[in-house]
Amino acid sequence: MRIVAATADPVRLSFLLALLADAGIEAVVLDAHISAVEGGIGIFPRRVAVAEEDADAALRLLAAAGEETA
């Protein structure tokens, strides 16, 4: 797995996941349950990871969409 993006913004996270899913790239959200520890204040970014073989395509896709990558 390779991290392709990180964000604390739940709307951006949803957009990134939808963008990758539309391209047929399966993504996993890491640190999704950290909000239980942080109290929901949103200071810890959630990381978006994809399979190693999809990483280059995912990074190109995110760059083409104007999204900052990890």
PQR file of N, CA, C, O and H, with PARSE charges and radii, in Angstrom:
ATOM      1  N   MET A   1       0.850  -1.174   0.000 -0.4000 1.5000
ATOM      2  CA  MET A   1       0.000   0.000   0.000 -0.0000 2.0000
ATOM      3  C   MET A   1       0.899   1.242   0.000  0.5500 1.7000
ATOM      4  O   MET A   1       1.963   1.271   0.619 -0.5500 1.4000
ATOM      5  N   ARG A   2       0.429   2.251  -0.712 -0.4000 1.5000
ATOM      6  CA  ARG A   2       1.153   3.513  -0.728 -0.0000 2.0000
ATOM      7  C   ARG A   2       0.186   4.651  -0.417  0.5500 1.7000
ATOM      8  O   ARG A   2      -0.934   4.679  -0.929 -0.5500 1.4000
ATOM      9  H   ARG A   2      -0.435   2.227  -1.215  0.4000 1.0000
ATOM     10  N   ILE A   3       0.619   5.578   0.415 -0.4000 1.5000
ATOM     11  CA  ILE A   3      -0.175   6.746   0.765 -0.0000 2.0000
ATOM     12  C   ILE A   3      -0.128   7.714  -0.417  0.5500 1.7000
ATOM     13  O   ILE A   3       0.949   8.079  -0.888 -0.5500 1.4000
ATOM     14  H   ILE A   3       1.528   5.554   0.830  0.4000 1.0000
ATOM     15  N   VAL A   4      -1.309   8.125  -0.891 -0.4000 1.5000
ATOM     16  CA  VAL A   4      -1.359   9.064  -2.017 -0.0000 2.0000
ATOM     17  C   VAL A   4      -1.900  10.424  -1.612  0.5500 1.7000
ATOM     18  O   VAL A   4      -1.728  11.392  -2.353 -0.5500 1.4000
ATOM     19  H   VAL A   4      -2.183   7.828  -0.508  0.4000 1.0000
ATOM     20  N   ALA A   5      -2.542  10.526  -0.468 -0.4000 1.5000
ATOM     21  CA  ALA A   5      -3.068  11.807  -0.002 -0.0000 2.0000
ATOM     22  C   ALA A   5      -3.362  11.722   1.485  0.5500 1.7000
ATOM     23  O   ALA A   5      -3.527  10.638   2.046 -0.5500 1.4000
ATOM     24  H   ALA A   5      -2.682   9.740   0.134  0.4000 1.0000
ATOM     25  N   ALA A   6      -3.425  12.896   2.114 -0.4000 1.5000
ATOM     26  CA  ALA A   6      -3.799  12.982   3.519 -0.0000 2.0000
ATOM     27  C   ALA A   6      -4.601  14.260   3.724  0.5500 1.7000
ATOM     28  O   ALA A   6      -4.262  15.307   3.172 -0.5500 1.4000
ATOM     29  H   ALA A   6      -3.291  13.777   1.659  0.4000 1.0000
ATOM     30  N   THR A   7      -5.652  14.174   4.510 -0.4000 1.5000
ATOM     31  CA  THR A   7      -6.478  15.345   4.776 -0.0000 2.0000
ATOM     32  C   THR A   7      -7.254  15.177   6.070  0.5500 1.7000
ATOM     33  O   THR A   7      -7.610  14.065   6.462 -0.5500 1.4000
ATOM     34  H   THR A   7      -5.928  13.324   4.958  0.4000 1.0000
ATOM     35  N   ALA A   8      -7.508  16.297   6.723 -0.4000 1.5000
ATOM     36  CA  ALA A   8      -8.360  16.306   7.902 -0.0000 2.0000
ATOM     37  C   ALA A   8      -9.764  16.786   7.534  0.5500 1.7000
ATOM     38  O   ALA A   8     -10.656  16.820   8.382 -0.5500 1.4000
ATOM     39  H   ALA A   8      -7.219  17.200   6.405  0.4000 1.0000
ATOM     40  N   ASP A   9      -9.955  17.154   6.270 -0.4000 1.5000
ATOM     41  CA  ASP A   9     -11.233  17.668   5.782 -0.0000 2.0000
ATOM     42  C   ASP A   9     -12.105  16.504   5.303  0.5500 1.7000
ATOM     43  O   ASP A   9     -11.758  15.850   4.319 -0.5500 1.4000
ATOM     44  H   ASP A   9      -9.230  17.126   5.581  0.4000 1.0000
ATOM     45  N   PRO A  10     -13.221  16.234   5.972 -0.5600 1.5000
ATOM     46  CA  PRO A  10     -14.052  15.091   5.583  0.2800 2.0000
ATOM     47  C   PRO A  10     -14.681  15.230   4.192  0.5500 1.7000
ATOM     48  O   PRO A  10     -14.936  14.226   3.528 -0.5500 1.4000
ATOM     49  N   VAL A  11     -14.929  16.450   3.754 -0.4000 1.5000
ATOM     50  CA  VAL A  11     -15.491  16.663   2.420 -0.0000 2.0000
ATOM     51  C   VAL A  11     -14.440  16.340   1.360  0.5500 1.7000
ATOM     52  O   VAL A  11     -14.739  15.672   0.371 -0.5500 1.4000
ATOM     53  H   VAL A  11     -14.722  17.266   4.294  0.4000 1.0000
ATOM     54  N   ARG A  12     -13.223  16.811   1.565 -0.4000 1.5000
ATOM     55  CA  ARG A  12     -12.132  16.510   0.628 -0.0000 2.0000
ATOM     56  C   ARG A  12     -11.846  15.009   0.606  0.5500 1.7000
ATOM     57  O   ARG A  12     -11.599  14.435  -0.454 -0.5500 1.4000
ATOM     58  H   ARG A  12     -12.981  17.354   2.369  0.4000 1.0000
ATOM     59  N   LEU A  13     -11.881  14.386   1.769 -0.4000 1.5000
ATOM     60  CA  LEU A  13     -11.657  12.939   1.846 -0.0000 2.0000
ATOM     61  C   LEU A  13     -12.688  12.201   1.002  0.5500 1.7000
ATOM     62  O   LEU A  13     -12.341  11.298   0.240 -0.5500 1.4000
ATOM     63  H   LEU A  13     -12.082  14.852   2.630  0.4000 1.0000
ATOM     64  N   SER A  14     -13.934  12.576   1.134 -0.4000 1.5000
ATOM     65  CA  SER A  14     -15.006  11.958   0.357 -0.0000 2.0000
ATOM     66  C   SER A  14     -14.786  12.176  -1.138  0.5500 1.7000
ATOM     67  O   SER A  14     -14.990  11.263  -1.939 -0.5500 1.4000
ATOM     68  H   SER A  14     -14.216  13.309   1.752  0.4000 1.0000
ATOM     69  N   PHE A  15     -14.372  13.381  -1.511 -0.4000 1.5000
ATOM     70  CA  PHE A  15     -14.097  13.687  -2.917 -0.0000 2.0000
ATOM     71  C   PHE A  15     -12.955  12.829  -3.455  0.5500 1.7000
ATOM     72  O   PHE A  15     -13.053  12.279  -4.552 -0.5500 1.4000
ATOM     73  H   PHE A  15     -14.206  14.123  -0.861  0.4000 1.0000
ATOM     74  N   LEU A  16     -11.879  12.716  -2.691 -0.4000 1.5000
ATOM     75  CA  LEU A  16     -10.733  11.914  -3.123 -0.0000 2.0000
ATOM     76  C   LEU A  16     -11.128  10.457  -3.332  0.5500 1.7000
ATOM     77  O   LEU A  16     -10.742   9.835  -4.321 -0.5500 1.4000
ATOM     78  H   LEU A  16     -11.800  13.163  -1.800  0.4000 1.0000
ATOM     79  N   LEU A  17     -11.897   9.925  -2.398 -0.4000 1.5000
ATOM     80  CA  LEU A  17     -12.327   8.530  -2.511 -0.0000 2.0000
ATOM     81  C   LEU A  17     -13.236   8.334  -3.720  0.5500 1.7000
ATOM     82  O   LEU A  17     -13.119   7.328  -4.420 -0.5500 1.4000
ATOM     83  H   LEU A  17     -12.212  10.430  -1.595  0.4000 1.0000
ATOM     84  N   ALA A  18     -14.140   9.281  -3.976 -0.4000 1.5000
ATOM     85  CA  ALA A  18     -15.035   9.184  -5.129 -0.0000 2.0000
ATOM     86  C   ALA A  18     -14.247   9.289  -6.431  0.5500 1.7000
ATOM     87  O   ALA A  18     -14.526   8.568  -7.389 -0.5500 1.4000
ATOM     88  H   ALA A  18     -14.234  10.098  -3.407  0.4000 1.0000
ATOM     89  N   LEU A  19     -13.274  10.176  -6.465 -0.4000 1.5000
ATOM     90  CA  LEU A  19     -12.441  10.349  -7.650 -0.0000 2.0000
ATOM     91  C   LEU A  19     -11.688   9.060  -7.978  0.5500 1.7000
ATOM     92  O   LEU A  19     -11.648   8.633  -9.131 -0.5500 1.4000
ATOM     93  H   LEU A  19     -13.047  10.762  -5.686  0.4000 1.0000
ATOM     94  N   LEU A  20     -11.103   8.457  -6.973 -0.4000 1.5000
ATOM     95  CA  LEU A  20     -10.363   7.215  -7.177 -0.0000 2.0000
ATOM     96  C   LEU A  20     -11.301   6.073  -7.554  0.5500 1.7000
ATOM     97  O   LEU A  20     -10.986   5.279  -8.442 -0.5500 1.4000
ATOM     98  H   LEU A  20     -11.135   8.805  -6.036  0.4000 1.0000
ATOM     99  N   ALA A  21     -12.442   5.986  -6.890 -0.4000 1.5000
ATOM    100  CA  ALA A  21     -13.408   4.921  -7.187 -0.0000 2.0000
ATOM    101  C   ALA A  21     -13.925   5.034  -8.611  0.5500 1.7000
ATOM    102  O   ALA A  21     -14.081   4.021  -9.293 -0.5500 1.4000
ATOM    103  H   ALA A  21     -12.697   6.630  -6.169  0.4000 1.0000
ATOM    104  N   ASP A  22     -14.193   6.250  -9.071 -0.4000 1.5000
ATOM    105  CA  ASP A  22     -14.664   6.452 -10.446 -0.0000 2.0000
ATOM    106  C   ASP A  22     -13.643   5.990 -11.472  0.5500 1.7000
ATOM    107  O   ASP A  22     -14.001   5.594 -12.581 -0.5500 1.4000
ATOM    108  H   ASP A  22     -14.067   7.073  -8.517  0.4000 1.0000
ATOM    109  N   ALA A  23     -12.365   6.042 -11.097 -0.4000 1.5000
ATOM    110  CA  ALA A  23     -11.293   5.596 -11.990 -0.0000 2.0000
ATOM    111  C   ALA A  23     -11.014   4.102 -11.827  0.5500 1.7000
ATOM    112  O   ALA A  23     -10.130   3.562 -12.492 -0.5500 1.4000
ATOM    113  H   ALA A  23     -12.074   6.364 -10.196  0.4000 1.0000
ATOM    114  N   GLY A  24     -11.760   3.432 -10.948 -0.4000 1.5000
ATOM    115  CA  GLY A  24     -11.562   2.007 -10.739 -0.0000 2.0000
ATOM    116  C   GLY A  24     -10.388   1.674  -9.843  0.5500 1.7000
ATOM    117  O   GLY A  24      -9.876   0.555  -9.869 -0.5500 1.4000
ATOM    118  H   GLY A  24     -12.478   3.871 -10.407  0.4000 1.0000
ATOM    119  N   ILE A  25      -9.957   2.649  -9.046 -0.4000 1.5000
ATOM    120  CA  ILE A  25      -8.830   2.445  -8.141 -0.0000 2.0000
ATOM    121  C   ILE A  25      -9.381   2.278  -6.728  0.5500 1.7000
ATOM    122  O   ILE A  25     -10.024   3.180  -6.191 -0.5500 1.4000
ATOM    123  H   ILE A  25     -10.373   3.559  -9.026  0.4000 1.0000
ATOM    124  N   GLU A  26      -9.124   1.126  -6.139 -0.4000 1.5000
ATOM    125  CA  GLU A  26      -9.594   0.860  -4.779 -0.0000 2.0000
ATOM    126  C   GLU A  26      -8.697   1.575  -3.775  0.5500 1.7000
ATOM    127  O   GLU A  26      -7.474   1.448  -3.823 -0.5500 1.4000
ATOM    128  H   GLU A  26      -8.601   0.394  -6.575  0.4000 1.0000
ATOM    129  N   ALA A  27      -9.304   2.315  -2.880 -0.4000 1.5000
ATOM    130  CA  ALA A  27      -8.554   3.065  -1.877 -0.0000 2.0000
ATOM    131  C   ALA A  27      -9.000   2.663  -0.482  0.5500 1.7000
ATOM    132  O   ALA A  27     -10.129   2.219  -0.269 -0.5500 1.4000
ATOM    133  H   ALA A  27     -10.298   2.419  -2.841  0.4000 1.0000
ATOM    134  N   VAL A  28      -8.090   2.830   0.453 -0.4000 1.5000
ATOM    135  CA  VAL A  28      -8.351   2.521   1.861 -0.0000 2.0000
ATOM    136  C   VAL A  28      -8.051   3.784   2.667  0.5500 1.7000
ATOM    137  O   VAL A  28      -7.058   4.467   2.419 -0.5500 1.4000
ATOM    138  H   VAL A  28      -7.174   3.190   0.280  0.4000 1.0000
ATOM    139  N   VAL A  29      -8.914   4.085   3.629 -0.4000 1.5000
ATOM    140  CA  VAL A  29      -8.675   5.232   4.508 -0.0000 2.0000
ATOM    141  C   VAL A  29      -8.018   4.724   5.779  0.5500 1.7000
ATOM    142  O   VAL A  29      -8.574   3.895   6.500 -0.5500 1.4000
ATOM    143  H   VAL A  29      -9.722   3.530   3.831  0.4000 1.0000
ATOM    144  N   LEU A  30      -6.826   5.237   6.037 -0.4000 1.5000
ATOM    145  CA  LEU A  30      -6.107   4.896   7.260 -0.0000 2.0000
ATOM    146  C   LEU A  30      -6.362   5.991   8.295  0.5500 1.7000
ATOM    147  O   LEU A  30      -6.574   7.146   7.927 -0.5500 1.4000
ATOM    148  H   LEU A  30      -6.374   5.910   5.452  0.4000 1.0000
ATOM    149  N   ASP A  31      -6.344   5.658   9.531 -0.4000 1.5000
ATOM    150  CA  ASP A  31      -6.569   6.593  10.645 -0.0000 2.0000
ATOM    151  C   ASP A  31      -8.004   7.089  10.704  0.5500 1.7000
ATOM    152  O   ASP A  31      -8.254   8.154  11.268 -0.5500 1.4000
ATOM    153  H   ASP A  31      -6.172   4.719   9.830  0.4000 1.0000
ATOM    154  N   ALA A  32      -8.942   6.362  10.149 -0.4000 1.5000
ATOM    155  CA  ALA A  32     -10.338   6.799  10.134 -0.0000 2.0000
ATOM    156  C   ALA A  32     -10.943   6.818  11.526  0.5500 1.7000
ATOM    157  O   ALA A  32     -11.883   7.573  11.777 -0.5500 1.4000
ATOM    158  H   ALA A  32      -8.739   5.497   9.691  0.4000 1.0000
ATOM    159  N   HIS A  33     -10.432   6.018  12.423 -0.4000 1.5000
ATOM    160  CA  HIS A  33     -11.027   5.927  13.756 -0.0000 2.0000
ATOM    161  C   HIS A  33     -10.276   6.741  14.804  0.5500 1.7000
ATOM    162  O   HIS A  33     -10.551   6.626  15.998 -0.5500 1.4000
ATOM    163  H   HIS A  33      -9.668   5.405  12.219  0.4000 1.0000
ATOM    164  N   ILE A  34      -9.341   7.551  14.364 -0.4000 1.5000
ATOM    165  CA  ILE A  34      -8.579   8.370  15.307 -0.0000 2.0000
ATOM    166  C   ILE A  34      -9.463   9.430  15.956  0.5500 1.7000
ATOM    167  O   ILE A  34      -9.119   9.959  17.013 -0.5500 1.4000
ATOM    168  H   ILE A  34      -9.118   7.644  13.394  0.4000 1.0000
ATOM    169  N   SER A  35     -10.607   9.748  15.330 -0.4000 1.5000
ATOM    170  CA  SER A  35     -11.484  10.774  15.895 -0.0000 2.0000
ATOM    171  C   SER A  35     -11.977  10.385  17.286  0.5500 1.7000
ATOM    172  O   SER A  35     -12.298  11.259  18.092 -0.5500 1.4000
ATOM    173  H   SER A  35     -10.886   9.318  14.471  0.4000 1.0000
ATOM    174  N   ALA A  36     -12.041   9.100  17.575 -0.4000 1.5000
ATOM    175  CA  ALA A  36     -12.433   8.666  18.914 -0.0000 2.0000
ATOM    176  C   ALA A  36     -11.388   9.091  19.947  0.5500 1.7000
ATOM    177  O   ALA A  36     -11.714   9.353  21.105 -0.5500 1.4000
ATOM    178  H   ALA A  36     -11.780   8.390  16.921  0.4000 1.0000
ATOM    179  N   VAL A  37     -10.148   9.153  19.517 -0.4000 1.5000
ATOM    180  CA  VAL A  37      -9.061   9.540  20.409 -0.0000 2.0000
ATOM    181  C   VAL A  37      -8.939  11.058  20.496  0.5500 1.7000
ATOM    182  O   VAL A  37      -8.717  11.613  21.572 -0.5500 1.4000
ATOM    183  H   VAL A  37      -9.883   8.940  18.577  0.4000 1.0000
ATOM    184  N   GLU A  38      -9.086  11.723  19.348 -0.4000 1.5000
ATOM    185  CA  GLU A  38      -8.882  13.168  19.314 -0.0000 2.0000
ATOM    186  C   GLU A  38     -10.110  13.960  19.737  0.5500 1.7000
ATOM    187  O   GLU A  38     -10.027  15.177  19.902 -0.5500 1.4000
ATOM    188  H   GLU A  38      -9.266  11.273  18.474  0.4000 1.0000
ATOM    189  N   GLY A  39     -11.228  13.308  19.914 -0.4000 1.5000
ATOM    190  CA  GLY A  39     -12.441  13.997  20.325 -0.0000 2.0000
ATOM    191  C   GLY A  39     -13.174  14.677  19.188  0.5500 1.7000
ATOM    192  O   GLY A  39     -14.014  15.545  19.425 -0.5500 1.4000
ATOM    193  H   GLY A  39     -11.295  12.320  19.780  0.4000 1.0000
ATOM    194  N   GLY A  40     -12.868  14.296  17.948 -0.4000 1.5000
ATOM    195  CA  GLY A  40     -13.573  14.838  16.789 -0.0000 2.0000
ATOM    196  C   GLY A  40     -13.194  16.261  16.416  0.5500 1.7000
ATOM    197  O   GLY A  40     -13.956  16.938  15.725 -0.5500 1.4000
ATOM    198  H   GLY A  40     -12.185  13.592  17.755  0.4000 1.0000
ATOM    199  N   ILE A  41     -12.016  16.736  16.867 -0.4000 1.5000
ATOM    200  CA  ILE A  41     -11.641  18.110  16.560 -0.0000 2.0000
ATOM    201  C   ILE A  41     -10.927  18.246  15.214  0.5500 1.7000
ATOM    202  O   ILE A  41     -10.663  19.363  14.769 -0.5500 1.4000
ATOM    203  H   ILE A  41     -11.397  16.187  17.428  0.4000 1.0000
ATOM    204  N   GLY A  42     -10.615  17.139  14.569 -0.4000 1.5000
ATOM    205  CA  GLY A  42     -10.093  17.160  13.206 -0.0000 2.0000
ATOM    206  C   GLY A  42      -8.649  17.572  13.037  0.5500 1.7000
ATOM    207  O   GLY A  42      -8.297  18.143  12.005 -0.5500 1.4000
ATOM    208  H   GLY A  42     -10.830  16.231  14.931  0.4000 1.0000
ATOM    209  N   ILE A  43      -7.798  17.303  14.016 -0.4000 1.5000
ATOM    210  CA  ILE A  43      -6.402  17.706  13.872 -0.0000 2.0000
ATOM    211  C   ILE A  43      -5.522  16.626  13.259  0.5500 1.7000
ATOM    212  O   ILE A  43      -4.431  16.920  12.771 -0.5500 1.4000
ATOM    213  H   ILE A  43      -8.084  16.839  14.855  0.4000 1.0000
ATOM    214  N   PHE A  44      -5.982  15.390  13.280 -0.4000 1.5000
ATOM    215  CA  PHE A  44      -5.198  14.306  12.692 -0.0000 2.0000
ATOM    216  C   PHE A  44      -5.713  14.012  11.296  0.5500 1.7000
ATOM    217  O   PHE A  44      -6.891  13.697  11.128 -0.5500 1.4000
ATOM    218  H   PHE A  44      -6.869  15.152  13.676  0.4000 1.0000
ATOM    219  N   PRO A  45      -4.861  14.107  10.302 -0.5600 1.5000
ATOM    220  CA  PRO A  45      -5.323  13.818   8.941  0.2800 2.0000
ATOM    221  C   PRO A  45      -5.598  12.337   8.727  0.5500 1.7000
ATOM    222  O   PRO A  45      -4.940  11.475   9.309 -0.5500 1.4000
ATOM    223  N   ARG A  46      -6.560  12.067   7.901 -0.4000 1.5000
ATOM    224  CA  ARG A  46      -6.835  10.702   7.463 -0.0000 2.0000
ATOM    225  C   ARG A  46      -6.001  10.494   6.202  0.5500 1.7000
ATOM    226  O   ARG A  46      -5.932  11.373   5.343 -0.5500 1.4000
ATOM    227  H   ARG A  46      -7.095  12.768   7.428  0.4000 1.0000
ATOM    228  N   ARG A  47      -5.376   9.338   6.098 -0.4000 1.5000
ATOM    229  CA  ARG A  47      -4.523   9.049   4.949 -0.0000 2.0000
ATOM    230  C   ARG A  47      -5.259   8.139   3.978  0.5500 1.7000
ATOM    231  O   ARG A  47      -5.964   7.212   4.377 -0.5500 1.4000
ATOM    232  H   ARG A  47      -5.432   8.624   6.796  0.4000 1.0000
ATOM    233  N   VAL A  48      -5.078   8.427   2.694 -0.4000 1.5000
ATOM    234  CA  VAL A  48      -5.679   7.611   1.636 -0.0000 2.0000
ATOM    235  C   VAL A  48      -4.557   6.777   1.025  0.5500 1.7000
ATOM    236  O   VAL A  48      -3.554   7.309   0.549 -0.5500 1.4000
ATOM    237  H   VAL A  48      -4.506   9.180   2.370  0.4000 1.0000
ATOM    238  N   ALA A  49      -4.748   5.468   1.048 -0.4000 1.5000
ATOM    239  CA  ALA A  49      -3.740   4.554   0.521 -0.0000 2.0000
ATOM    240  C   ALA A  49      -4.343   3.718  -0.602  0.5500 1.7000
ATOM    241  O   ALA A  49      -5.531   3.395  -0.594 -0.5500 1.4000
ATOM    242  H   ALA A  49      -5.563   5.036   1.435  0.4000 1.0000
ATOM    243  N   VAL A  50      -3.497   3.379  -1.562 -0.4000 1.5000
ATOM    244  CA  VAL A  50      -3.897   2.516  -2.677 -0.0000 2.0000
ATOM    245  C   VAL A  50      -2.863   1.405  -2.808  0.5500 1.7000
ATOM    246  O   VAL A  50      -1.767   1.492  -2.254 -0.5500 1.4000
ATOM    247  H   VAL A  50      -2.532   3.641  -1.569  0.4000 1.0000
ATOM    248  N   ALA A  51      -3.221   0.370  -3.539 -0.4000 1.5000
ATOM    249  CA  ALA A  51      -2.281  -0.723  -3.796 -0.0000 2.0000
ATOM    250  C   ALA A  51      -1.074  -0.180  -4.552  0.5500 1.7000
ATOM    251  O   ALA A  51      -1.183   0.752  -5.348 -0.5500 1.4000
ATOM    252  H   ALA A  51      -4.112   0.299  -3.989  0.4000 1.0000
ATOM    253  N   GLU A  52       0.062  -0.779  -4.286 -0.4000 1.5000
ATOM    254  CA  GLU A  52       1.316  -0.328  -4.905 -0.0000 2.0000
ATOM    255  C   GLU A  52       1.205  -0.253  -6.430  0.5500 1.7000
ATOM    256  O   GLU A  52       1.723   0.680  -7.044 -0.5500 1.4000
ATOM    257  H   GLU A  52       0.150  -1.537  -3.639  0.4000 1.0000
ATOM    258  N   GLU A  53       0.526  -1.237  -7.044 -0.4000 1.5000
ATOM    259  CA  GLU A  53       0.426  -1.248  -8.506 -0.0000 2.0000
ATOM    260  C   GLU A  53      -0.509  -0.152  -9.048  0.5500 1.7000
ATOM    261  O   GLU A  53      -0.462   0.162 -10.238 -0.5500 1.4000
ATOM    262  H   GLU A  53       0.105  -1.994  -6.546  0.4000 1.0000
ATOM    263  N   ASP A  54      -1.344   0.424  -8.196 -0.4000 1.5000
ATOM    264  CA  ASP A  54      -2.245   1.508  -8.599 -0.0000 2.0000
ATOM    265  C   ASP A  54      -1.719   2.890  -8.229  0.5500 1.7000
ATOM    266  O   ASP A  54      -2.327   3.898  -8.588 -0.5500 1.4000
ATOM    267  H   ASP A  54      -1.382   0.169  -7.229  0.4000 1.0000
ATOM    268  N   ALA A  55      -0.607   2.949  -7.524 -0.4000 1.5000
ATOM    269  CA  ALA A  55      -0.120   4.212  -6.965 -0.0000 2.0000
ATOM    270  C   ALA A  55       0.191   5.249  -8.036  0.5500 1.7000
ATOM    271  O   ALA A  55      -0.222   6.401  -7.906 -0.5500 1.4000
ATOM    272  H   ALA A  55      -0.113   2.130  -7.232  0.4000 1.0000
ATOM    273  N   ASP A  56       0.905   4.873  -9.085 -0.4000 1.5000
ATOM    274  CA  ASP A  56       1.259   5.847 -10.121 -0.0000 2.0000
ATOM    275  C   ASP A  56       0.021   6.410 -10.808  0.5500 1.7000
ATOM    276  O   ASP A  56      -0.069   7.615 -11.042 -0.5500 1.4000
ATOM    277  H   ASP A  56       1.240   3.937  -9.191  0.4000 1.0000
ATOM    278  N   ALA A  57      -0.925   5.547 -11.128 -0.4000 1.5000
ATOM    279  CA  ALA A  57      -2.165   5.999 -11.766 -0.0000 2.0000
ATOM    280  C   ALA A  57      -2.951   6.901 -10.822  0.5500 1.7000
ATOM    281  O   ALA A  57      -3.513   7.908 -11.253 -0.5500 1.4000
ATOM    282  H   ALA A  57      -0.852   4.568 -10.938  0.4000 1.0000
ATOM    283  N   ALA A  58      -2.995   6.553  -9.547 -0.4000 1.5000
ATOM    284  CA  ALA A  58      -3.719   7.357  -8.564 -0.0000 2.0000
ATOM    285  C   ALA A  58      -3.081   8.732  -8.417  0.5500 1.7000
ATOM    286  O   ALA A  58      -3.787   9.739  -8.361 -0.5500 1.4000
ATOM    287  H   ALA A  58      -2.538   5.736  -9.197  0.4000 1.0000
ATOM    288  N   LEU A  59      -1.762   8.786  -8.354 -0.4000 1.5000
ATOM    289  CA  LEU A  59      -1.070  10.063  -8.220 -0.0000 2.0000
ATOM    290  C   LEU A  59      -1.286  10.942  -9.455  0.5500 1.7000
ATOM    291  O   LEU A  59      -1.478  12.151  -9.327 -0.5500 1.4000
ATOM    292  H   LEU A  59      -1.188   7.969  -8.399  0.4000 1.0000
ATOM    293  N   ARG A  60      -1.257  10.343 -10.643 -0.4000 1.5000
ATOM    294  CA  ARG A  60      -1.527  11.107 -11.871 -0.0000 2.0000
ATOM    295  C   ARG A  60      -2.952  11.646 -11.864  0.5500 1.7000
ATOM    296  O   ARG A  60      -3.187  12.801 -12.220 -0.5500 1.4000
ATOM    297  H   ARG A  60      -1.102   9.361 -10.746  0.4000 1.0000
ATOM    298  N   LEU A  61      -3.898  10.810 -11.458 -0.4000 1.5000
ATOM    299  CA  LEU A  61      -5.299  11.205 -11.413 -0.0000 2.0000
ATOM    300  C   LEU A  61      -5.510  12.373 -10.448  0.5500 1.7000
ATOM    301  O   LEU A  61      -6.175  13.353 -10.785 -0.5500 1.4000
ATOM    302  H   LEU A  61      -3.707   9.872 -11.168  0.4000 1.0000
ATOM    303  N   LEU A  62      -4.948  12.264  -9.269 -0.4000 1.5000
ATOM    304  CA  LEU A  62      -5.103  13.326  -8.283 -0.0000 2.0000
ATOM    305  C   LEU A  62      -4.432  14.618  -8.744  0.5500 1.7000
ATOM    306  O   LEU A  62      -4.971  15.704  -8.528 -0.5500 1.4000
ATOM    307  H   LEU A  62      -4.407  11.468  -8.996  0.4000 1.0000
ATOM    308  N   ALA A  63      -3.270  14.514  -9.371 -0.4000 1.5000
ATOM    309  CA  ALA A  63      -2.591  15.691  -9.887 -0.0000 2.0000
ATOM    310  C   ALA A  63      -3.414  16.345 -10.997  0.5500 1.7000
ATOM    311  O   ALA A  63      -3.514  17.570 -11.054 -0.5500 1.4000
ATOM    312  H   ALA A  63      -2.832  13.632  -9.547  0.4000 1.0000
ATOM    313  N   ALA A  64      -4.000  15.540 -11.874 -0.4000 1.5000
ATOM    314  CA  ALA A  64      -4.826  16.082 -12.954 -0.0000 2.0000
ATOM    315  C   ALA A  64      -6.062  16.785 -12.407  0.5500 1.7000
ATOM    316  O   ALA A  64      -6.578  17.710 -13.034 -0.5500 1.4000
ATOM    317  H   ALA A  64      -3.919  14.544 -11.828  0.4000 1.0000
ATOM    318  N   ALA A  65      -6.536  16.354 -11.252 -0.4000 1.5000
ATOM    319  CA  ALA A  65      -7.696  16.976 -10.619 -0.0000 2.0000
ATOM    320  C   ALA A  65      -7.316  18.189  -9.778  0.5500 1.7000
ATOM    321  O   ALA A  65      -8.174  18.840  -9.182 -0.5500 1.4000
ATOM    322  H   ALA A  65      -6.116  15.602 -10.743  0.4000 1.0000
ATOM    323  N   GLY A  66      -6.018  18.482  -9.739 -0.4000 1.5000
ATOM    324  CA  GLY A  66      -5.556  19.634  -8.980 -0.0000 2.0000
ATOM    325  C   GLY A  66      -5.453  19.392  -7.495  0.5500 1.7000
ATOM    326  O   GLY A  66      -5.442  20.337  -6.706 -0.5500 1.4000
ATOM    327  H   GLY A  66      -5.321  17.953 -10.223  0.4000 1.0000
ATOM    328  N   GLU A  67      -5.377  18.140  -7.108 -0.4000 1.5000
ATOM    329  CA  GLU A  67      -5.293  17.786  -5.694 -0.0000 2.0000
ATOM    330  C   GLU A  67      -3.843  17.594  -5.267  0.5500 1.7000
ATOM    331  O   GLU A  67      -3.032  17.021  -5.995 -0.5500 1.4000
ATOM    332  H   GLU A  67      -5.386  17.372  -7.749  0.4000 1.0000
ATOM    333  N   GLU A  68      -3.541  18.078  -4.088 -0.4000 1.5000
ATOM    334  CA  GLU A  68      -2.213  17.892  -3.503 -0.0000 2.0000
ATOM    335  C   GLU A  68      -2.069  16.432  -3.090  0.5500 1.7000
ATOM    336  O   GLU A  68      -2.993  15.854  -2.517 -0.5500 1.4000
ATOM    337  H   GLU A  68      -4.200  18.543  -3.496  0.4000 1.0000
ATOM    338  N   THR A  69      -0.934  15.841  -3.373 -0.4000 1.5000
ATOM    339  CA  THR A  69      -0.699  14.442  -3.027 -0.0000 2.0000
ATOM    340  C   THR A  69       0.322  14.337  -1.916  0.5500 1.7000
ATOM    341  O   THR A  69       1.047  15.288  -1.619 -0.5500 1.4000
ATOM    342  H   THR A  69      -0.183  16.310  -3.839  0.4000 1.0000
ATOM    343  N   ALA A  70       0.367  13.168  -1.309 -0.4000 1.5000
ATOM    344  CA  ALA A  70       1.309  12.936  -0.202 -0.0000 2.0000
ATOM    345  C   ALA A  70       2.688  12.642  -0.728  0.5500 1.7000
ATOM    346  O   ALA A  70       3.613  12.421   0.054 -0.5500 1.4000
ATOM    347  H   ALA A  70      -0.222  12.396  -1.550  0.4000 1.0000
TER
END
